[in-house]
Amino acid sequence: MSLFRKNNDEGVKVISPTNLGLLEKKLSDKEMDYLWRCIDNSKEPYKHKLVGQIHESKKLIDKSDWFFNNTLAKMCQIYGEEFGNLGKFIPTNQNHPYYMNAFWVNYQKQNEFNPLHDHTGVYSFIVWMKIPTNHEEQNKNPLSSRSNIQKISVVDFLYSNILGQPQALEYRMNSDMEGTMLFFPALLRHQVYPFYNCDEDRISISGNIMINTTKIL
């Protein structure tokens, strides 16, 4: 990746060092229908492998690698084109394909949260399947409304700027985020804040993508 440069109206060159980013994609009805079927067929508990302070997580099965082959493989390609292929930093002397190593659904109830964490692998993703709350309404709660930062019903991605200062990329949870997938480096730390006064579950799907060293390209 190279530096981004531009000249402003005063003839001053503005230089912005490049950084890694995220990909955002609105999934098709076909993709969402498939994911809901995966959820309907899920049985195996998965909470014991996760850090989330939430009441239930279940393992999902991507039958015949349908979601990986039709959606995630393309996201790996696009990420490489936009930011560079992160798999090249894996210490191996062969070229290996990507595969989805883990795939699960989270059910988050009011007052529950997912603490600051990262994932295993090269890339990870989140798909918001159901969001029963509205960020603006949620932050009328006195806990937040008297604060200068409204973080109820928010997902934050944390990173450092060029000075090493912490920064947050904020996603506010509203129903219009349903069906949205975020694709990001697995080591990008993130956290999910709680919501309140709602008896419905927030439902999300996550997964991790790794290098399959048993196969050579």
Legacy VTK file of the C-alpha trace (Angstrom):
# vtk DataFile Version 3.0
C-alpha trace
ASCII
DATASET POLYDATA
POINTS 217 float
0.000 0.000 0.000
1.243 3.482 -0.800
0.678 6.845 0.828
-2.394 8.795 -0.196
-1.412 12.263 -1.400
-3.437 15.236 -2.594
-2.869 18.964 -3.125
-5.244 21.429 -1.506
-6.261 24.844 -2.863
-3.214 26.488 -1.251
-0.787 24.207 -3.041
-0.027 22.296 0.155
0.478 18.565 -0.265
-1.610 16.535 2.179
-0.139 13.124 3.016
-2.256 10.441 4.673
-0.489 7.207 5.663
-2.504 4.177 4.649
-4.107 1.870 7.161
-6.062 -1.346 7.126
-9.821 -1.073 6.985
-13.097 -2.987 6.935
-15.505 -4.079 4.220
-19.255 -3.534 4.579
-21.752 -5.507 2.491
-25.537 -5.709 2.466
-26.348 -9.376 2.013
-28.882 -10.531 -0.569
-32.179 -12.203 0.326
-30.685 -15.505 -0.845
-27.706 -15.132 1.472
-29.904 -14.122 4.415
-32.330 -16.997 3.833
-29.377 -19.399 3.875
-28.049 -17.950 7.137
-31.460 -18.197 8.798
-31.619 -21.855 7.768
-28.196 -22.369 9.347
-29.552 -20.844 12.548
-32.692 -22.996 12.457
-30.521 -26.129 12.167
-28.041 -25.150 14.883
-27.918 -27.405 17.924
-24.396 -27.555 19.330
-23.569 -25.039 22.107
-20.640 -22.739 21.348
-20.626 -20.252 24.234
-17.774 -22.069 26.027
-15.400 -21.088 23.195
-16.263 -17.369 23.234
-15.691 -14.394 25.541
-19.192 -12.930 25.218
-21.103 -12.202 28.432
-24.296 -13.333 26.713
-26.706 -16.142 27.477
-26.413 -18.301 24.359
-24.208 -19.038 21.345
-24.491 -21.988 18.961
-22.205 -23.515 16.360
-23.328 -23.207 12.753
-22.631 -25.554 9.844
-21.888 -24.152 6.380
-23.131 -27.110 4.323
-20.952 -27.769 1.269
-19.145 -24.498 2.146
-21.973 -22.599 0.439
-21.576 -19.319 2.325
-17.801 -19.393 2.107
-17.735 -20.146 -1.626
-20.510 -17.722 -2.594
-19.799 -14.809 -0.256
-16.689 -14.993 1.901
-14.173 -16.042 -0.762
-15.089 -12.935 -2.754
-14.693 -10.775 0.350
-11.188 -12.189 0.869
-10.349 -11.254 -2.699
-11.766 -7.732 -2.416
-9.974 -7.126 0.876
-6.695 -8.143 -0.724
-7.284 -5.786 -3.628
-8.148 -2.849 -1.364
-5.770 -3.294 1.573
-3.403 -6.140 0.716
-3.656 -9.869 1.304
-3.144 -10.368 5.042
-2.564 -14.082 4.513
0.868 -13.354 3.068
2.100 -12.610 6.576
1.414 -16.179 7.692
4.861 -17.879 7.974
4.596 -20.617 5.348
6.615 -21.246 2.189
3.595 -22.420 0.155
0.465 -20.727 -1.156
-2.589 -22.066 0.643
-6.299 -21.326 0.218
-8.569 -19.694 2.776
-11.347 -21.557 4.541
-13.886 -20.814 7.276
-12.560 -22.300 10.490
-15.373 -21.242 12.859
-19.002 -20.202 12.344
-21.511 -19.380 15.096
-24.625 -17.440 16.095
-24.934 -15.188 19.174
-28.150 -14.422 21.034
-27.768 -11.278 23.115
-30.407 -10.213 25.636
-30.806 -6.821 27.285
-28.051 -5.919 29.769
-25.642 -8.437 28.181
-22.429 -7.419 26.418
-19.406 -8.646 24.516
-16.179 -7.314 26.073
-13.188 -6.024 24.142
-11.707 -8.932 22.184
-10.263 -10.071 18.890
-10.614 -13.280 16.872
-8.459 -16.156 15.704
-7.418 -16.382 12.058
-6.681 -13.969 9.226
-10.130 -12.451 8.665
-13.377 -12.385 10.613
-16.892 -11.203 9.917
-20.106 -10.212 11.673
-23.613 -10.346 10.200
-26.438 -8.623 12.065
-29.486 -10.820 11.615
-31.926 -9.145 14.008
-31.653 -5.815 15.830
-34.786 -5.121 17.907
-33.663 -1.712 19.214
-33.028 1.808 17.951
-29.808 3.540 18.988
-31.381 6.998 19.364
-34.236 5.686 21.498
-31.894 3.529 23.568
-29.697 6.509 24.412
-32.570 8.451 25.940
-31.802 6.239 28.917
-30.498 8.471 31.771
-27.385 6.300 31.907
-26.409 7.686 28.518
-28.403 10.869 27.958
-26.470 12.764 30.646
-23.127 11.639 29.203
-21.180 13.299 26.373
-20.775 9.896 24.657
-23.782 7.705 23.835
-22.603 4.083 23.759
-25.752 2.108 24.538
-26.511 -0.263 21.645
-23.181 0.323 19.876
-20.457 -1.870 18.385
-16.985 -0.295 18.464
-13.895 -1.308 16.490
-10.736 -0.071 18.223
-7.477 0.902 16.544
-4.563 3.342 16.978
-3.788 6.435 14.930
-0.302 7.464 13.759
0.448 8.842 17.256
-0.584 5.603 18.930
-3.732 7.207 20.322
-6.803 4.938 20.600
-9.564 5.524 18.070
-13.008 3.928 17.683
-15.008 3.165 14.562
-18.587 3.178 15.824
-21.565 1.256 14.469
-24.896 2.274 15.954
-27.374 -0.563 16.215
-30.648 0.088 14.386
-32.965 -2.202 12.436
-31.593 -0.851 9.137
-28.340 -2.649 9.979
-30.080 -6.019 9.688
-28.560 -8.016 6.847
-25.291 -6.050 6.969
-21.996 -7.925 7.080
-18.732 -6.403 8.269
-15.553 -8.129 7.117
-12.334 -7.216 8.937
-8.893 -8.416 10.064
-9.315 -11.031 12.785
-6.922 -9.174 15.100
-8.958 -5.950 14.963
-10.252 -5.546 18.518
-13.919 -4.762 19.001
-16.619 -4.695 21.662
-20.411 -4.789 21.838
-22.217 -2.577 24.338
-25.492 -3.644 25.980
-29.017 -2.496 25.227
-31.896 -2.063 27.690
-35.671 -2.240 28.115
-36.254 -4.743 25.319
-37.240 -8.382 25.808
-36.262 -9.493 22.291
-32.862 -10.980 21.455
-30.312 -9.279 19.248
-29.119 -12.012 16.891
-25.785 -11.927 15.089
-23.595 -14.377 13.203
-19.803 -14.412 13.274
-17.039 -16.495 11.772
-13.276 -16.758 11.369
-11.301 -17.372 8.195
-7.910 -19.108 8.256
-5.259 -20.464 5.933
-5.806 -24.130 5.065
-2.253 -25.495 5.188
-3.447 -28.981 4.207
-4.004 -27.732 0.660
-1.587 -26.040 -1.767
-2.657 -23.648 -4.504
LINES 1 218
217 0 1 2 3 4 5 6 7 8 9 10 11 12 13 14 15 16 17 18 19 20 21 22 23 24 25 26 27 28 29 30 31 32 33 34 35 36 37 38 39 40 41 42 43 44 45 46 47 48 49 50 51 52 53 54 55 56 57 58 59 60 61 62 63 64 65 66 67 68 69 70 71 72 73 74 75 76 77 78 79 80 81 82 83 84 85 86 87 88 89 90 91 92 93 94 95 96 97 98 99 100 101 102 103 104 105 106 107 108 109 110 111 112 113 114 115 116 117 118 119 120 121 122 123 124 125 126 127 128 129 130 131 132 133 134 135 136 137 138 139 140 141 142 143 144 145 146 147 148 149 150 151 152 153 154 155 156 157 158 159 160 161 162 163 164 165 166 167 168 169 170 171 172 173 174 175 176 177 178 179 180 181 182 183 184 185 186 187 188 189 190 191 192 193 194 195 196 197 198 199 200 201 202 203 204 205 206 207 208 209 210 211 212 213 214 215 216
